[in-house]
Amino acid sequence: MRASSTAEIRKAARERILQHALTKIHGRPTLADVDGLLEEVCQLLTDADSTYEHAGKFGCLFLALDSEKYCHVTGNDKEAINEPDSTPTYPARASQSEIQDIKDKHNVEVQAWATQQAVEEAVVELLKNALDEQYYKQLKKKLIGYKRVTILEFFDHLGKWTTVTNQVKRTLRNDYYSGWNHTGKEHISEFQRRLEDEQVRLTGLGIPISDSEVFEHYVGEMYKSKKFSKQQMIDYEKKMKQLDDTEDEWEVTTEYFSDIVGDNETYDENVTGAVMKNHGYESMNNVNEENEDPNVMSVLGDIAQAACADKEHIQQMTATNGRAVDIATNLTTSLAEKEKQLTTLIDTNATNSSAF
């Protein structure tokens, strides 16, 4: 690849990154500041194009995370990337097609390397702009300045300014065990992901959380939430006793409880949809307002109101009681009877209206 083409690639990649800006940190950066910057940088890098096959949909994210974190976040191994030779090497007696294939592959590697270098330099520039110079000037090298500073090195250096005291460690550890906010907006899948992500982050800060601690905390929160019936918990305990050596207790456990929550959510949606669609609302809209019988319409209103109340009753019992399925079945039967009454009254009203 000609030099001018490589320069153009670097320039374009650099300009795309420098269109953005990171949150400005005033004074000494805190742990929360550094975490926030890392999150912003990771988003930028994920959106940055990369022609490395292993990068996939994660762009240049590999520039900001070490091997362990990268694997945890993406599920992929982080491959070592080395600068390609200035010219490709051809095997003896290579055919013209083989030579062309090697050239094409080398050009791709050169382009990927040029993009990576430009993106990294631009992100380092953004990090410098986000911080006061006294907190990063130690990274400057003679003659070349910050040219060879990597993103990983920059964040490693920032970590020296965010000393994690024993008190902070205790606070962070206590926060980890704050529990599952199942009555709020935290979905069970979000709770699982939070435990996994925070375990990696805290371990990196010198606050180790073992896999067994994560597992015990998760299961404990399932019991405390009271979102699962006694029989469901008994079935879970039996399931765990039957695990073989090839099964992972964390994966089996999280999948078990997530499936139950998913089934409950689907059931709630079906019940709500059935009540809204089939019990009074659509049929009432079809009644001729000019010929309506006040007495009939009053009864219709009572039935529709009862249907709405029954729907709310179903939702409440589904969320708070393991016996919701049986109760909801009985209520659904009752609603079906109300629907028959509603249909009869509407037909009667229509007949009376036509008679006049």
DOVO-123434 format. One record per residue (C-alpha): residue number from 1; residue in one letter; x, y, z. Coordinates in steps of 0.5 Angstrom, whole numbers, plus 500, padded with zeros to 3 digits. Example, Ala and Ser with C-alpha at 12.3 -4.5 7.8 and 13.67 -1.06 7.14 Angstrom:
2
<1,"A",<525,491,516>> <2,"S",<527,498,514>> 
# end
This chain:
356
<1,"M",<500,500,500>> <2,"R",<503,507,498>> <3,"A",<505,512,504>> <4,"S",<500,517,502>> <5,"S",<494,512,502>> <6,"T",<496,510,509>> <7,"A",<497,517,511>> <8,"E",<490,518,508>> <9,"I",<487,513,513>> <10,"R",<490,515,519>> <11,"K",<488,522,518>> <12,"A",<481,520,517>> <13,"A",<481,515,523>> <14,"R",<484,521,527>> <15,"E",<479,526,525>> <16,"R",<473,521,526>> <17,"I",<475,521,534>> <18,"L",<477,528,535>> <19,"Q",<470,530,533>> <20,"H",<468,528,540>> <21,"A",<470,530,547>> <22,"L",<470,527,553>> <23,"T",<467,529,560>> <24,"K",<472,535,563>> <25,"I",<475,533,570>> <26,"H",<477,539,574>> <27,"G",<482,537,579>> <28,"R",<485,531,582>> <29,"P",<481,525,578>> <30,"T",<477,520,583>> <31,"L",<475,513,582>> <32,"A",<468,515,579>> <33,"D",<471,520,574>> <34,"V",<476,515,572>> <35,"D",<470,510,571>> <36,"G",<466,515,567>> <37,"L",<472,516,562>> <38,"L",<473,509,561>> <39,"E",<466,508,559>> <40,"E",<466,514,555>> <41,"V",<472,511,551>> <42,"C",<470,504,551>> <43,"Q",<463,507,547>> <44,"L",<468,511,542>> <45,"L",<472,505,541>> <46,"T",<466,500,540>> <47,"D",<464,505,534>> <48,"A",<471,506,531>> <49,"D",<472,502,525>> <50,"S",<477,496,525>> <51,"T",<479,491,519>> <52,"Y",<481,486,524>> <53,"E",<477,480,523>> <54,"H",<477,478,531>> <55,"A",<475,485,533>> <56,"G",<468,484,529>> <57,"K",<462,488,532>> <58,"F",<467,491,537>> <59,"G",<471,496,533>> <60,"C",<477,498,537>> <61,"L",<475,496,544>> <62,"F",<481,492,545>> <63,"L",<485,498,545>> <64,"A",<482,500,552>> <65,"L",<481,493,556>> <66,"D",<486,488,558>> <67,"S",<485,481,556>> <68,"E",<481,479,562>> <69,"K",<476,485,561>> <70,"Y",<476,484,554>> <71,"C",<474,477,554>> <72,"H",<469,478,560>> <73,"V",<465,484,556>> <74,"T",<465,481,549>> <75,"G",<466,474,550>> <76,"N",<472,473,545>> <77,"D",<479,472,546>> <78,"K",<484,479,545>> <79,"E",<489,477,540>> <80,"A",<496,480,540>> <81,"I",<497,485,534>> <82,"N",<504,486,532>> <83,"E",<506,492,527>> <84,"P",<506,488,520>> <85,"D",<513,488,516>> <86,"S",<514,494,511>> <87,"T",<513,489,505>> <88,"P",<510,482,505>> <89,"T",<514,476,504>> <90,"Y",<513,471,499>> <91,"P",<515,464,499>> <92,"A",<519,461,493>> <93,"R",<516,459,487>> <94,"A",<509,462,489>> <95,"S",<505,463,483>> <96,"Q",<502,470,481>> <97,"S",<495,469,484>> <98,"E",<499,467,491>> <99,"I",<503,473,490>> <100,"Q",<497,477,489>> <101,"D",<493,474,495>> <102,"I",<499,475,500>> <103,"K",<499,483,497>> <104,"D",<492,484,499>> <105,"K",<492,481,506>> <106,"H",<499,485,507>> <107,"N",<495,491,505>> <108,"V",<489,489,509>> <109,"E",<494,489,515>> <110,"V",<497,495,514>> <111,"Q",<491,499,513>> <112,"A",<488,496,520>> <113,"W",<495,498,523>> <114,"A",<494,505,521>> <115,"T",<487,505,523>> <116,"Q",<489,503,530>> <117,"Q",<495,507,531>> <118,"A",<491,513,529>> <119,"V",<485,512,533>> <120,"E",<489,510,539>> <121,"E",<493,517,539>> <122,"A",<486,521,538>> <123,"V",<483,518,544>> <124,"V",<490,519,548>> <125,"E",<489,526,546>> <126,"L",<482,527,548>> <127,"L",<484,524,555>> <128,"K",<489,529,555>> <129,"N",<484,535,554>> <130,"A",<479,532,559>> <131,"L",<484,532,565>> <132,"D",<489,537,568>> <133,"E",<496,537,565>> <134,"Q",<499,535,572>> <135,"Y",<495,528,572>> <136,"Y",<498,526,566>> <137,"K",<505,529,564>> <138,"Q",<509,524,567>> <139,"L",<507,520,561>> <140,"K",<511,524,557>> <141,"K",<517,522,554>> <142,"K",<523,525,551>> <143,"L",<523,527,544>> <144,"I",<517,523,542>> <145,"G",<512,527,547>> <146,"Y",<506,522,548>> <147,"K",<506,519,541>> <148,"R",<507,512,544>> <149,"V",<503,512,550>> <150,"T",<497,507,549>> <151,"I",<490,508,552>> <152,"L",<492,502,557>> <153,"E",<498,506,559>> <154,"F",<494,512,560>> <155,"F",<488,509,565>> <156,"D",<494,505,569>> <157,"H",<497,511,570>> <158,"L",<490,515,572>> <159,"G",<489,509,577>> <160,"K",<495,512,581>> <161,"W",<491,518,583>> <162,"T",<485,514,585>> <163,"T",<488,511,591>> <164,"V",<483,506,594>> <165,"T",<483,506,601>> <166,"N",<481,501,606>> <167,"Q",<475,505,608>> <168,"V",<473,506,600>> <169,"K",<474,498,599>> <170,"R",<469,497,605>> <171,"T",<464,501,602>> <172,"L",<465,498,595>> <173,"R",<464,491,597>> <174,"N",<458,493,601>> <175,"D",<455,496,595>> <176,"Y",<456,490,591>> <177,"Y",<452,486,596>> <178,"S",<446,492,596>> <179,"G",<441,486,593>> <180,"W",<437,486,587>> <181,"N",<432,491,586>> <182,"H",<426,487,584>> <183,"T",<421,492,586>> <184,"G",<424,497,582>> <185,"K",<426,497,575>> <186,"E",<432,492,575>> <187,"H",<431,486,571>> <188,"I",<433,480,573>> <189,"S",<438,479,567>> <190,"E",<441,486,569>> <191,"F",<442,484,576>> <192,"Q",<446,478,574>> <193,"R",<450,482,569>> <194,"R",<451,487,574>> <195,"L",<454,482,579>> <196,"E",<459,479,574>> <197,"D",<461,486,571>> <198,"E",<462,489,578>> <199,"Q",<466,482,580>> <200,"V",<471,484,575>> <201,"R",<472,491,576>> <202,"L",<472,490,584>> <203,"T",<478,485,583>> <204,"G",<482,490,579>> <205,"L",<481,495,584>> <206,"G",<484,490,589>> <207,"I",<477,488,592>> <208,"P",<477,480,590>> <209,"I",<470,477,590>> <210,"S",<470,470,589>> <211,"D",<466,466,584>> <212,"S",<463,462,590>> <213,"E",<461,469,594>> <214,"V",<457,471,587>> <215,"F",<453,465,587>> <216,"E",<451,465,594>> <217,"H",<449,472,594>> <218,"Y",<445,471,587>> <219,"V",<441,465,590>> <220,"G",<440,469,597>> <221,"E",<437,474,593>> <222,"M",<432,469,589>> <223,"Y",<430,467,596>> <224,"K",<429,474,599>> <225,"S",<425,477,593>> <226,"K",<419,472,594>> <227,"K",<418,472,587>> <228,"F",<418,465,586>> <229,"S",<414,459,589>> <230,"K",<416,454,594>> <231,"Q",<415,449,589>> <232,"Q",<420,453,584>> <233,"M",<425,453,590>> <234,"I",<424,446,591>> <235,"D",<425,444,584>> <236,"Y",<431,448,584>> <237,"E",<434,445,590>> <238,"K",<433,438,586>> <239,"K",<436,441,580>> <240,"M",<442,443,583>> <241,"K",<443,436,587>> <242,"Q",<443,433,580>> <243,"L",<448,437,577>> <244,"D",<454,433,573>> <245,"D",<461,435,573>> <246,"T",<460,438,566>> <247,"E",<455,443,568>> <248,"D",<456,450,571>> <249,"E",<452,451,577>> <250,"W",<452,459,575>> <251,"E",<450,458,568>> <252,"V",<444,453,570>> <253,"T",<442,457,576>> <254,"T",<441,464,572>> <255,"E",<438,460,567>> <256,"Y",<433,457,571>> <257,"F",<431,463,575>> <258,"S",<431,468,568>> <259,"D",<426,463,565>> <260,"I",<421,463,570>> <261,"V",<421,471,570>> <262,"G",<421,471,563>> <263,"D",<415,466,563>> <264,"N",<411,470,568>> <265,"E",<412,476,564>> <266,"T",<409,473,558>> <267,"Y",<403,470,562>> <268,"D",<402,477,565>> <269,"E",<402,480,558>> <270,"N",<397,475,555>> <271,"V",<393,476,561>> <272,"T",<393,484,560>> <273,"G",<392,483,553>> <274,"A",<386,478,553>> <275,"V",<382,483,558>> <276,"M",<383,489,554>> <277,"K",<381,486,548>> <278,"N",<376,481,549>> <279,"H",<372,484,555>> <280,"G",<368,490,553>> <281,"Y",<372,495,550>> <282,"E",<371,494,543>> <283,"S",<364,491,543>> <284,"M",<362,497,547>> <285,"N",<365,502,542>> <286,"N",<360,499,537>> <287,"V",<354,500,540>> <288,"N",<350,505,537>> <289,"E",<350,512,541>> <290,"E",<343,514,538>> <291,"N",<339,508,540>> <292,"E",<343,506,547>> <293,"D",<338,504,552>> <294,"P",<341,508,559>> <295,"N",<339,501,563>> <296,"V",<343,497,558>> <297,"M",<349,501,558>> <298,"S",<349,502,565>> <299,"V",<350,494,566>> <300,"L",<355,494,560>> <301,"G",<359,499,564>> <302,"D",<359,495,571>> <303,"I",<361,489,567>> <304,"A",<367,493,564>> <305,"Q",<369,496,570>> <306,"A",<369,489,573>> <307,"A",<373,486,568>> <308,"C",<378,492,569>> <309,"A",<378,491,576>> <310,"D",<379,483,575>> <311,"K",<385,485,571>> <312,"E",<388,489,576>> <313,"H",<387,483,581>> <314,"I",<391,478,576>> <315,"Q",<397,483,576>> <316,"Q",<397,484,583>> <317,"M",<397,476,585>> <318,"T",<402,474,579>> <319,"A",<407,479,582>> <320,"T",<406,477,589>> <321,"N",<404,470,590>> <322,"G",<406,463,588>> <323,"R",<399,461,587>> <324,"A",<397,466,582>> <325,"V",<396,461,576>> <326,"D",<390,458,580>> <327,"I",<387,464,582>> <328,"A",<388,467,575>> <329,"T",<385,461,572>> <330,"N",<379,462,576>> <331,"L",<379,469,574>> <332,"T",<379,468,567>> <333,"T",<373,463,567>> <334,"S",<369,469,571>> <335,"L",<371,474,565>> <336,"A",<369,469,560>> <337,"E",<362,469,563>> <338,"K",<362,476,564>> <339,"E",<363,477,556>> <340,"K",<357,472,555>> <341,"Q",<353,477,559>> <342,"L",<356,483,555>> <343,"T",<355,480,548>> <344,"T",<347,478,550>> <345,"L",<346,485,553>> <346,"I",<349,488,546>> <347,"D",<345,484,542>> <348,"T",<339,485,546>> <349,"N",<340,493,546>> <350,"A",<341,492,538>> <351,"T",<334,489,537>> <352,"N",<330,494,541>> <353,"S",<334,499,538>> <354,"S",<332,496,531>> <355,"A",<324,495,533>> <356,"F",<324,503,534>> 
# end
